[in-house]
């Protein structure tokens, strides 16, 4: 009986996928996804059996009684689950291909390992810290992108890394650089928006990058913010060499102007409860817009985070006291933060190739008390709002880009799979280099695939 049900579900999924691919890449085409159980994550809410109508790559209607125009391409989603495309926050997609060579040295040892040339998320330059911008090395042909699409991920926030490891090997630079927003469609431009956030570590990691002390990191941050404000009103004098020496380069000063103006959020990496409170105090004092990243002890100061309206990015599986700043790490961190009113975003702290596990992280958080729809919000609309692109993605609403995923079942269940992925209304090929190599070696007489995307 169970085997028959699974076979029926797989046949239905194959039918949906085939219908979706028939929609083709014509962005002006009208597409209707009908009969699915829709979780819109927007005003339409949950719809037990509804329709998502798409035209020109945009969503034009979502509801239970949407009329499908004559001539529309119909994707029959009866028995399937329909959600917005997932958003991978704090990711390395399109800028990292191969992880570090652990036998050759610590992360950031740019002279070690055969895969070093595929990691463009960090620099050893003392001149470009805040100015370091991941947008310039993004690779639309990365083999990681199809893997992410197969996990229902349609957008990502690509964040830079510090590099180095431990207090002795850490790179001394307060900022890691600027994040960028990308979309994972096969034919659309990869980069959506640069300058999505400025990456800054405080706490233990921040101490590593500021000479070994939390105190030094705080003092350096205050000095740099003061210098940027001074620079903004004295650029001409600076160019004439008529100002005092500033703590960072001109490139970094320019890059930090949107930060001190409150236009660019600061992604603050911090774990310990006291360090989280310090980050909130600094944000108030320096008038910075922040997003907390990590927050293993976040549940201990959940009320403070909620009162400050500061979003928090966490990995719900990061639940072990692996260091003194993580002594209170807890599997219920996400649930407790959400219950207190904090905007929770889920993201993987693991290597880039594991970004496809994003939906499993959501399932893990649900297992430890996070409500199901709150978990879906944490990987769709919440990151879109926090990083400033909720007007375009993150929910199924009229006027937004048609980033839609049709799932064979509950997206948090490992056995469920995306059977149709649309990005800006275009159906994506549900394949990857891994799957093509699998198929290649299932039949040794089969010709080698000419391409992998």
Secondary structure, DSSP 8 states (H G I E B T S, - for coil): -HHHHHHHHHHHHHHHHHHHHHTTT-TTSEEEEEEEEEE-SSTT-EEEEEEEEEETTEEEEEESS----TT-EEEE-TT-EEEE-EEEEEE-TTTBSS---TTT-STT-TTSSTTGGGB-S----SS-STT-BGGGG--TT-HHHHHHHTTTEEEEEE-------HHHH----SEEEEEEEEE--SSS-SEEEEEEEEEEE-HHHHHHTTTS-HHHHHHHHHHHHHHHHHHHH-HHHHHTT-S---SS-HHHHHHHHHHHTTSSEEEEEE-SHHHHHHHHHHHHHHT--EEEEE-TTGGGGHHHHHHHT--EEE-TT--S--SGGGTT--TTHHHHHHHTT--EEE---S-GGGGGGHHHHHHHHHHTT--HHHHHHTTTHHHHHHTT-TTTSSS--TTSB--EEEESS-TTSTT--EEEEEETTEE-----HHHHHHHHHHSTTS---S---
